[in-house]
Amino acid sequence: MTRQYDSSRRAAAAAKTRADIVTAAVMLHGQGILDIEAVAKQAGVSMATVRKHFPTREDLFRGCTGVFLETVEQPAPEVLAAIPDPYERLSVVVDGVFAIQADWNGQMFQGYVVRAESHVVEQVVAGGEAYTWALVDALMHDWQGDPDRLRAVRGLAFGLLSTLGYRALRTLGGLTQDEAVAETIAAIANAMGIGPPSDRAGRTANQ
């Protein structure tokens, strides 16, 4: 009985140490710091302990991306596509995507930095890009404009909704979160030829 209790305590301690290392790595990765020694220092453990739990950098990346995938709630594109009003649908998509970007853009940007060096990260980045394209398709699923124009509008929407697009707006462009959301909605809505219901109601009343 005593051995079982001790074993349980050791397992709990090991799980906490592992979680502390991943938490430290996620935080540092968001700041652009990928150094394993820095992760060990931040987690308050030795390099040997980090290596014990994560023998390779790929193992640590796998732990970090696991936290992201378990933490972030990504609405199903088909659910978003079912929103009947195209402007409301666009607003929901941009609000949702940029809320995630606000919390995780540092880590997501680092994914682009190291994707060529890591199979684990490449899979996650590629999956994120595929999801963004699926969101764009949800926005455009009832497109009624010129079919030749659709390609350009899809590309614009993808670029603005992507990790790199968000980073350009906030970090390089200096926009606030609210400004980034509003301007992105306006840009995509203008390209799609849609507007908020209030604008449509006003135009109808004046006709």
Helices and strands as residue ranges (DSSP letters): H 2-30, H 36-43, H 47-53, H 57-71, H 77-81, H 86-114, H 119-140, H 147-161, H 163-167, I 168-172, H 177-192, H 197-206
